[in-house]
Amino acid sequence: SKYKVYIIDEVHMMTIQAFNALLKTLEEPPSHVIFILATTDPEKIPLTILSRCQRFDFKRISIDKIVKNLKEICKKEKIEADEEALIEIAQISEGGMRDAISLLDQVSSFTSKKIELDDIHYINGTLTKKEVQSFILNLCENNLEKVLIQSKSFIGSGKNLVKITEELIYNIRDILFYLKIPSMFDGKEEEKKAYEKIIKITNEKTLIKIIDILINNLYELKRTNDQLLVFELMILKAQNEIDSNKRLHLNLPEKKEKKLEETENIKDQKEVLTNENKGKTDIKNEDDLYDIKKIKSLRINNALANLDKKEMKKYISILGNIRTKKLNQKYNYVISLLVDGKVKAYGNSTIVMVFDNKVSSQELNDSFFLVDEIFKETFNEDIKFISVDLKEWEKIKDEFNKKKKKYEYIEERIDIQRFALKHKKDDTEIDVVFGDIVEIK
């Protein structure tokens, strides 16, 4: 060749003195010499060097292209491999073809049989998706004993706790994406079922905080000599966060009532509904008094029967500043949910709030009586509150705008304290309603 090529790999590792020595040559290079400086950290290279170079940024290779190349290599080398194993190699390599080929080479040397998904995880020190989801489920269920047993088994089987932590982060991220954009997981039924189990026992804010804990401890995990200790402490922090959120969620107002008094009250309400409001409401029997679907339908109807945009702006402002109010600690969890929603309708002293996802809407409706209580105690107003998710709101809005349904005010006669008592479970749990979305007919 008429050129002499010098390749300096990992050039960012050079000292300032070395860069200064190279600078003169780069400013006036001989006509027959070409320098190629390769790095993964261009921000560490002095500007005096960067300004004298042509820069070429290489992009990551897509998973599909890596899998295609791996299939060609397997065909030429007569290596048998499951497609899901090749996909896993491509994902682990993070867009690097060289890393993908190296991992394929290691796995093919490890087994003389067909390469399967478990072989990839064994060589790489990672977990299968089922194992990761099982770990997250045990964590969210407060099953600390199982979590610690799993953690020790990881070390015993030669797993890499740094990689496992990264996998936990990515999987919890996927759960959060599933909450926001379920269509992203169409065709992945097993994953969706696993995510639904986890979603039912936790909430979006807790999952985000768990991710923060994992990320904040990842650096320490990478540089420690006792990975298991740091990993276990990290899990305890996550467990504490889950416990804290559950205690806030379960902190209902104390109300001890005798069964006889409750029964008599229900009887009185039934008589009122029958005699004074007969034919005017769909809350007609004892079960309906505690049916969140019926209450939800009734409150949406009443809000839309007499919309008041001027008053709605007032309550948007109140809810926007509600964190600044000094409120009882039992309301903390409800307040944290309220700030994520948007007031979309107000009428007849009834507020309808819309949430981006179904889970947050359901969680707030399970405690709507606490929101009613906040307005009564803090602002001395008898405001009734209910929430819907964005998808449901679009349907309601369409019905309202096209006048598909007639909205007439129906008086609500429900003892909210009785409702709270009915939905209280052993003084420690709320009976969370995860029913179908209400259809207003």
Residue pairs with C-beta under 8 A, 6 or more apart in sequence:
2 32
3 32
3 33
3 34
4 32
4 33
4 34
5 33
5 34
5 35
5 36
6 33
6 34
6 35
6 36
7 36
7 38
8 14
8 35
8 36
8 37
8 38
9 38
10 38
10 39
10 40
11 37
11 38
11 39
11 45
12 39
12 40
12 41
12 42
12 44
12 45
14 22
16 46
19 45
19 46
19 48
19 49
22 49
23 48
23 49
23 52
25 35
26 35
26 49
26 52
26 53
27 52
29 35
37 45
37 49
37 53
39 45
42 50
42 55
59 95
60 94
60 95
60 96
61 95
61 96
61 97
62 95
63 87
63 90
63 91
66 89
66 90
66 93
66 95
66 97
66 100
67 83
67 86
67 87
67 90
69 97
69 100
70 81
70 86
70 89
70 90
70 100
70 101
70 104
71 83
71 86
73 79
73 101
73 104
74 80
74 81
74 86
74 104
77 108
79 104
79 108
79 115
80 113
80 114
80 115
81 104
81 114
81 115
82 114
82 115
82 116
82 117
84 117
85 107
85 115
85 116
85 117
85 119
85 120
86 104
88 117
88 120
88 121
89 100
89 103
89 104
89 107
89 120
90 100
92 99
92 100
92 103
92 120
92 124
92 126
93 99
93 100
93 103
103 120
103 123
103 124
104 115
106 123
107 115
107 119
107 120
107 123
108 115
110 119
110 122
110 123
111 119
117 128
118 128
120 126
121 127
121 128
124 160
124 163
125 158
125 159
125 160
125 163
126 159
126 160
126 163
126 164
126 167
127 135
127 154
127 159
127 164
127 167
129 171
129 191
129 194
130 194
132 164
132 167
132 168
132 171
133 171
133 191
133 194
133 195
133 198
134 150
135 147
135 150
135 168
136 168
136 171
136 172
136 175
136 198
137 194
137 197
137 198
138 146
138 147
138 150
139 147
139 210
139 235
139 238
139 239
139 242
140 198
140 201
140 202
140 206
140 242
141 201
142 239
142 242
142 243
142 246
144 236
144 239
147 235
147 239
148 232
148 235
151 228
151 231
151 232
151 235
152 228
154 161
154 164
155 161
155 227
155 228
161 221
161 227
161 228
161 231
162 218
162 221
162 222
162 227
164 231
165 214
165 217
165 218
165 221
165 231
165 234
166 218
168 214
169 211
169 214
169 215
169 218
172 207
172 210
172 211
172 214
173 211
174 185
174 191
174 195
175 195
175 198
175 199
175 207
176 204
176 207
176 208
176 211
177 184
177 185
178 184
178 185
178 191
178 192
178 195
178 199
179 199
179 204
179 357
179 359
180 356
180 357
182 192
185 191
185 192
185 195
199 359
200 432
200 434
202 242
202 245
203 245
203 249
203 359
203 360
203 363
204 357
204 359
204 360
205 245
205 336
206 241
206 242
206 245
209 241
209 245
210 238
210 241
210 242
213 234
213 237
213 238
213 241
214 234
214 238
217 230
217 233
217 234
217 237
220 230
221 227
221 230
221 231
221 234
224 230
245 333
248 329
248 332
248 333
248 336
249 333
249 363
249 367
249 430
250 428
250 429
250 430
251 329
251 330
251 332
251 333
252 330
252 367
252 370
252 420
252 424
252 430
253 330
253 370
253 373
253 420
255 417
255 420
255 421
255 424
257 418
257 421
262 418
262 421
265 415
265 418
266 286
266 289
266 418
269 289
269 413
269 414
269 415
270 285
270 286
272 413
273 281
273 283
273 284
273 413
276 413
277 410
277 411
277 413
280 410
280 411
281 298
281 410
281 411
281 412
281 413
282 288
282 294
282 297
282 298
282 410
283 289
283 294
283 295
283 298
283 412
283 413
283 414
288 294
289 414
289 415
289 418
289 419
290 418
290 419
290 422
290 423
292 365
292 366
292 368
292 433
292 435
293 435
293 438
295 368
295 386
295 412
295 414
295 419
296 365
296 386
296 388
296 438
297 438
297 440
298 410
298 412
299 350
299 352
299 384
299 385
299 386
299 412
300 345
300 352
300 386
300 388
300 396
300 440
301 407
301 408
301 409
301 410
301 440
302 347
302 348
302 350
302 384
302 409
302 410
302 412
303 345
303 346
303 347
303 348
303 350
303 351
303 352
303 386
304 345
304 347
304 352
304 396
304 400
304 407
305 347
305 348
305 407
305 408
305 409
306 347
306 348
306 409
307 345
307 346
307 347
308 346
308 347
309 346
311 346
312 343
312 345
312 346
312 351
315 343
315 346
315 351
315 383
316 343
318 379
319 338
319 339
319 341
319 343
319 353
322 335
322 338
322 339
322 374
323 335
323 339
325 378
327 335
327 374
327 378
328 377
330 370
331 370
331 374
333 367
334 364
334 367
334 370
334 371
334 374
335 374
337 360
337 363
337 364
338 353
338 364
338 371
340 355
340 356
340 360
341 353
341 354
341 355
341 360
341 361
341 364
341 387
342 353
342 354
342 355
343 351
343 352
343 353
343 354
344 352
344 353
344 354
344 393
345 351
345 352
346 352
348 409
349 381
349 382
349 383
349 384
350 383
350 384
350 385
350 386
351 383
351 384
351 385
351 386
352 386
352 387
352 388
352 393
353 364
353 385
353 386
353 387
353 388
354 361
354 387
354 388
354 389
354 390
354 393
355 361
355 364
355 387
355 388
355 389
355 390
356 389
356 390
357 389
357 390
358 389
358 391
358 392
358 437
360 387
360 389
361 387
361 388
361 389
361 392
362 432
362 433
362 434
363 432
364 371
364 387
365 386
365 387
365 433
366 423
366 430
366 431
366 432
366 433
367 430
368 385
368 386
368 387
369 416
369 417
369 419
369 420
370 420
371 385
372 382
372 383
372 384
372 385
372 416
373 416
375 381
375 382
375 383
375 385
376 382
376 383
384 412
388 396
389 437
391 437
392 437
392 438
396 440
398 404
399 405
399 440
400 407
405 440
405 441
423 430
423 431
424 430
424 431
425 431
